[in-house]
């Protein structure tokens, strides 16, 4: 079974900041498998994958560095696995790079990343309830 497992599917960075993400690569035993990126936002960040390819299974480290003048926003892209031995794509993993505005406190950024993961796993309704719980820790009554 071919697959890629990224340690994080949402990576939040301030401009100029870097983060390493461990990636576990699975593929046909004895085949050389490469990790490639698709749609990576090179206008706002740099990406390095080490090792870029090896015999499966193996672990790679993906380093993402937001450039100092990066525009704040959400930038979706994908990690793609290519079986070099058979010259075919064997898997993909969606990743979101979130470039945060400098004035946004880290605590808020951590909540934003967590809420994005809740949304991806459980849907918008659960994410909205989770956001209200975080924002209004002492409760809140809403009137129409």
Beta strands, then each sheet from edge to edge (+ up, - down):
strand 1: 3-6
strand 2: 10-14
strand 3: 18-26
strand 4: 32-38
strand 5: 45-50
strand 6: 53-55
strand 7: 58-66
strand 8: 73-83
strand 9: 88-100
sheet 1: 1+ 3- 7+ 5-
sheet 2: 2+ 9+ 8- 4+ 6-
end
